[in-house]
């Protein structure tokens, strides 16, 4: 663990705890700023008409080209909030190179093979988590539970609107918005910086991975999808800790999101049956096989880099 911490190029300018606190505040403020910039970017498409903005905010589908405008707004939000602001924090607050968020950027074939191999069984395991999480009864939370369920339904409707694709061109654009940009930005923001700072403060790689994953999931405000997204964050976090290469986590993140886009596109084009309205849990046997596959591949990858003095 000490070797791993010593290898992290990103050194806090003051104390690790100070950098963690300040970065977290900057990250939260960055979400609002990114939303503001994204809103400014769509002014040319909506004009200065307040009524048009109100209609778009309430129901983007009521505005001509509302979906494409939403894509643009979301993409700009992601770039500003998760890429530009965190990298600016590294450069102008920590006074370090932006590439220092990762111990190494060099790669080897195994760094591509493992994310490719592990993401498919992980999707099977995570599908079970999704069904379990969505089936949770939040009534014990009272009004908070009602708000969480209502918010989840609104986000589901928004997601269905945003992911409606009319052809291959839409699929490519949506892949950039949902797979490419979040894979780069969220890994920079949550693994490259937040996990790094938590690791330094706690001195424990496991604490850093799990806490960063919990924050990563909570910020998405999808309570009935909290645990599956947290599980993804844990996977990405360990891939980064074991390899010391942030781009490996980015690759796994991209694959997860891109496969989702492909599945949705295939269902919309009639190439696959849409089972989203009637989800069923998989039998125990294939689920256990998927769990063992994830564990086995993860251990192999960890051991590969541990033998080379890299893995924490």
C-alpha positions as CSV (number, residue, x, y, z in Angstrom):
1,X,0.0,0.0,0.0
2,X,2.8,2.4,0.9
3,X,4.5,1.7,-2.4
4,X,1.3,2.5,-4.2
5,X,0.8,5.8,-2.4
6,X,4.4,6.7,-3.1
7,X,3.8,6.0,-6.8
8,X,0.9,8.4,-7.0
9,X,2.2,11.5,-8.9
10,X,-0.6,13.7,-7.7
11,X,0.7,15.2,-4.5
12,X,-1.6,17.5,-2.4
13,X,-0.3,21.1,-2.2
14,X,-1.3,21.4,1.4
15,X,-2.5,18.4,3.5
16,X,-4.4,15.4,2.0
17,X,-7.4,16.2,4.1
18,X,-7.5,19.8,3.0
19,X,-7.2,18.9,-0.6
20,X,-10.0,16.3,-0.2
21,X,-12.4,18.8,1.4
22,X,-11.6,21.6,-1.0
23,X,-11.9,19.3,-4.1
24,X,-15.2,17.9,-2.9
25,X,-16.6,21.4,-2.5
26,X,-15.3,22.3,-5.9
27,X,-16.8,19.2,-7.4
28,X,-20.2,19.9,-6.0
29,X,-20.1,23.5,-7.2
30,X,-18.9,22.3,-10.5
31,X,-22.1,20.4,-11.0
32,X,-24.1,23.6,-10.8
33,X,-21.6,25.5,-13.0
34,X,-21.7,22.7,-15.6
35,X,-25.5,22.9,-15.7
36,X,-25.3,26.7,-16.1
37,X,-22.9,26.4,-19.0
38,X,-25.0,23.7,-20.6
39,X,-28.0,25.9,-20.3
40,X,-26.2,28.8,-21.9
41,X,-25.1,26.6,-24.8
42,X,-28.7,25.8,-25.8
43,X,-29.8,29.5,-25.9
44,X,-29.2,29.7,-29.7
45,X,-31.6,26.8,-30.2
46,X,-34.4,28.0,-27.9
47,X,-33.9,31.8,-28.3
48,X,-34.4,34.3,-25.6
49,X,-38.0,33.2,-25.1
50,X,-38.6,32.5,-21.4
51,X,-41.7,30.4,-22.3
52,X,-39.6,28.2,-24.6
53,X,-37.1,27.6,-21.8
54,X,-39.9,26.8,-19.3
55,X,-41.5,24.3,-21.8
56,X,-38.1,22.7,-22.4
57,X,-37.4,22.4,-18.7
58,X,-40.8,20.8,-18.0
59,X,-41.0,18.6,-21.1
60,X,-38.1,18.6,-23.6
61,X,-40.2,16.6,-26.0
62,X,-42.5,19.5,-26.4
63,X,-39.8,21.6,-28.1
64,X,-38.7,21.0,-31.7
65,X,-35.5,18.9,-31.7
66,X,-35.8,18.7,-27.9
67,X,-34.0,15.4,-27.7
68,X,-30.9,16.6,-29.6
69,X,-30.9,19.8,-27.5
70,X,-30.9,17.7,-24.4
71,X,-28.0,15.6,-25.7
72,X,-26.0,18.8,-26.3
73,X,-26.8,20.2,-22.9
74,X,-25.9,16.9,-21.2
75,X,-22.7,16.5,-23.1
76,X,-21.5,20.0,-22.2
77,X,-22.5,19.4,-18.6
78,X,-20.4,16.3,-18.5
79,X,-17.3,17.9,-20.1
80,X,-17.4,21.0,-17.8
81,X,-18.3,19.3,-14.5
82,X,-16.3,16.1,-14.8
83,X,-13.4,16.9,-17.1
84,X,-12.5,20.6,-17.2
85,X,-13.2,21.5,-13.6
86,X,-11.3,18.5,-12.0
87,X,-8.4,19.0,-14.4
88,X,-8.4,22.7,-13.7
89,X,-8.2,21.9,-10.0
90,X,-5.1,19.8,-10.6
91,X,-3.4,22.4,-12.7
92,X,-4.3,25.6,-10.9
93,X,-4.9,24.6,-7.3
94,X,-2.4,21.7,-6.9
95,X,0.0,23.2,-9.5
96,X,0.7,19.9,-11.1
97,X,0.4,18.3,-14.5
98,X,-3.0,17.0,-15.4
99,X,-1.5,13.6,-16.4
100,X,-0.4,13.1,-12.8
101,X,-3.9,11.9,-11.8
102,X,-2.7,8.4,-12.9
103,X,0.6,6.7,-11.8
104,X,1.0,5.4,-15.3
105,X,-0.6,5.8,-18.8
106,X,1.4,3.1,-20.5
107,X,-0.5,-0.1,-21.3
108,X,-0.1,-3.8,-22.1
109,X,-2.4,-6.3,-23.8
110,X,-3.6,-7.6,-20.4
111,X,-4.9,-4.1,-19.6
112,X,-7.3,-4.4,-22.6
113,X,-8.1,-8.1,-22.3
114,X,-9.2,-8.0,-18.6
115,X,-11.7,-5.1,-18.9
116,X,-13.1,-6.8,-22.0
117,X,-13.4,-10.2,-20.3
118,X,-14.6,-9.0,-16.9
119,X,-17.3,-6.6,-17.9
120,X,-19.6,-9.3,-19.5
121,X,-19.9,-11.5,-16.4
122,X,-20.1,-8.4,-14.3
123,X,-23.1,-7.2,-16.3
124,X,-24.8,-10.5,-15.4
125,X,-24.1,-10.0,-11.7
126,X,-25.1,-6.3,-11.8
127,X,-28.4,-7.2,-13.6
128,X,-29.3,-9.2,-10.5
129,X,-28.4,-6.2,-8.3
130,X,-30.5,-4.0,-10.4
131,X,-33.6,-6.2,-10.0
132,X,-33.1,-6.5,-6.2
133,X,-32.5,-2.8,-5.8
134,X,-35.5,-1.7,-7.8
135,X,-37.7,-4.1,-5.8
136,X,-36.8,-2.5,-2.5
137,X,-39.8,-1.1,-0.5
138,X,-38.9,2.4,0.6
139,X,-42.3,3.0,2.3
140,X,-40.5,2.9,5.7
141,X,-38.8,6.2,4.8
142,X,-42.2,7.9,4.7
143,X,-42.3,11.1,2.6
144,X,-38.6,10.7,1.8
145,X,-39.3,7.3,0.3
146,X,-42.2,8.7,-1.7
147,X,-40.0,11.4,-3.1
148,X,-37.3,8.9,-4.0
149,X,-39.7,6.7,-5.9
150,X,-41.2,9.7,-7.7
151,X,-37.7,11.0,-8.6
152,X,-36.8,7.5,-9.9
153,X,-39.9,7.4,-12.1
154,X,-39.1,10.9,-13.5
155,X,-35.5,9.9,-14.3
156,X,-36.7,6.6,-15.9
157,X,-39.0,8.6,-18.2
158,X,-36.2,11.1,-19.0
159,X,-33.8,8.2,-19.8
160,X,-36.4,6.6,-22.1
161,X,-36.7,10.0,-23.9
162,X,-33.0,10.5,-24.1
163,X,-32.2,7.0,-25.4
164,X,-34.7,6.9,-28.2
165,X,-32.7,6.3,-31.4
166,X,-34.0,6.6,-34.9
167,X,-30.9,5.1,-36.6
168,X,-27.2,4.4,-36.5
169,X,-26.3,8.1,-36.5
170,X,-28.3,8.6,-33.3
171,X,-26.7,5.5,-31.8
172,X,-23.2,7.0,-32.5
173,X,-24.1,10.3,-31.0
174,X,-25.7,8.7,-27.9
175,X,-22.7,6.5,-27.5
176,X,-20.5,9.6,-27.3
177,X,-22.8,11.2,-24.7
178,X,-23.5,8.2,-22.6
179,X,-20.3,6.0,-23.1
180,X,-17.3,8.1,-24.1
181,X,-17.7,11.3,-22.2
182,X,-18.8,9.8,-18.8
183,X,-16.1,7.1,-19.0
184,X,-13.5,9.8,-19.3
185,X,-15.0,12.4,-17.1
186,X,-16.4,10.4,-14.2
187,X,-13.2,8.4,-13.9
188,X,-11.1,11.6,-13.8
189,X,-13.4,13.1,-11.2
190,X,-14.1,10.1,-8.9
191,X,-11.2,7.7,-9.4
192,X,-8.4,10.0,-10.5
193,X,-9.0,12.6,-7.9
194,X,-11.6,11.7,-5.2
195,X,-10.4,8.2,-4.7
196,X,-6.8,9.4,-4.8
197,X,-7.4,11.9,-2.0
198,X,-9.5,9.5,0.1
199,X,-6.7,6.9,-0.3
200,X,-4.1,9.4,1.0
201,X,-6.3,10.5,4.0
202,X,-7.3,6.9,5.0
203,X,-4.1,5.1,4.0
204,X,-6.3,2.2,2.9
205,X,-7.0,1.4,-0.7
206,X,-10.2,-0.5,0.1
207,X,-11.7,2.4,2.0
208,X,-10.8,4.7,-0.9
209,X,-12.4,2.4,-3.5
210,X,-15.7,1.9,-1.6
211,X,-16.2,5.4,-0.3
212,X,-15.5,6.9,-3.7
213,X,-17.8,4.4,-5.3
214,X,-20.6,5.3,-2.8
215,X,-20.2,9.0,-3.6
216,X,-20.1,8.3,-7.3
217,X,-23.4,6.4,-7.0
218,X,-25.1,8.9,-4.6
219,X,-24.4,11.9,-6.8
220,X,-26.5,10.3,-9.6
221,X,-29.6,10.6,-7.3
222,X,-31.0,7.2,-8.4
223,X,-32.0,5.6,-5.1
224,X,-33.4,2.5,-6.7
225,X,-30.2,2.1,-8.7
226,X,-27.7,3.0,-5.9
227,X,-26.2,-0.4,-5.3
228,X,-25.7,-1.5,-8.9
229,X,-24.0,1.8,-9.7
230,X,-21.9,1.6,-6.5
231,X,-20.8,-1.9,-7.6
232,X,-19.7,-0.5,-10.9
233,X,-17.7,2.2,-9.0
234,X,-16.1,-0.6,-6.9
235,X,-15.1,-2.5,-10.1
236,X,-13.6,0.6,-11.7
237,X,-11.9,1.6,-8.5
238,X,-10.1,-1.7,-8.1
239,X,-9.1,-1.9,-11.7
240,X,-7.4,1.5,-11.2
241,X,-5.8,0.5,-7.9
242,X,-4.5,-2.8,-9.1
243,X,-3.1,-1.6,-12.4
244,X,-2.1,2.0,-11.5
245,X,-3.6,3.1,-14.8
246,X,-6.7,5.3,-14.9
247,X,-7.4,4.5,-18.5
248,X,-8.1,0.9,-17.6
249,X,-11.0,2.1,-15.4
250,X,-12.1,4.4,-18.3
251,X,-12.1,1.5,-20.7
252,X,-14.2,-0.7,-18.4
253,X,-16.6,2.2,-17.8
254,X,-16.9,2.8,-21.5
255,X,-17.6,-0.8,-22.3
256,X,-20.3,-1.0,-19.6
257,X,-22.1,2.1,-21.0
258,X,-21.6,1.2,-24.6
259,X,-22.9,-2.3,-24.3
260,X,-26.0,-0.8,-22.6
261,X,-26.5,1.6,-25.6
262,X,-26.1,-1.3,-28.0
263,X,-28.7,-3.4,-26.2
264,X,-31.2,-0.5,-26.2
265,X,-30.5,0.2,-29.9
266,X,-30.9,-3.5,-30.7
267,X,-34.3,-3.7,-28.9
268,X,-35.6,-0.5,-30.5
269,X,-34.6,-1.9,-34.0
270,X,-36.4,-5.2,-33.3
271,X,-33.2,-7.2,-33.3
272,X,-33.7,-8.2,-29.7
273,X,-36.7,-8.7,-27.4
274,X,-37.3,-5.9,-25.0
275,X,-37.7,-7.4,-21.6
276,X,-37.3,-4.2,-19.6
277,X,-41.0,-4.1,-18.7
278,X,-41.0,-7.7,-17.5
279,X,-37.6,-8.3,-15.9
280,X,-36.8,-11.6,-14.3
281,X,-34.0,-12.7,-12.0
282,X,-31.6,-15.2,-13.6
283,X,-31.4,-18.7,-12.1
284,X,-28.9,-19.2,-9.4
285,X,-26.4,-21.3,-11.4
286,X,-25.5,-18.8,-14.1
287,X,-25.4,-16.0,-11.5
288,X,-22.9,-18.0,-9.4
289,X,-20.8,-18.7,-12.6
290,X,-20.8,-15.0,-13.4
291,X,-19.7,-14.1,-9.8
292,X,-16.9,-16.7,-9.9
293,X,-15.8,-15.4,-13.3
294,X,-15.6,-11.8,-12.0
295,X,-13.8,-12.9,-8.9
296,X,-11.4,-15.1,-10.8
297,X,-10.5,-12.5,-13.4
298,X,-10.2,-9.9,-10.8
299,X,-7.8,-12.0,-8.7
300,X,-5.8,-12.9,-11.8
301,X,-5.4,-9.2,-12.6
302,X,-4.6,-8.2,-9.0
303,X,-2.0,-11.0,-8.7
304,X,-0.5,-10.0,-12.1
305,X,0.3,-6.5,-10.9
306,X,1.1,-7.6,-7.3
307,X,3.9,-9.7,-8.6
308,X,5.2,-6.7,-10.4
309,X,5.0,-4.5,-7.2
310,X,2.2,-2.4,-8.5
311,X,-1.1,-3.5,-7.0
312,X,-2.0,-1.9,-3.6
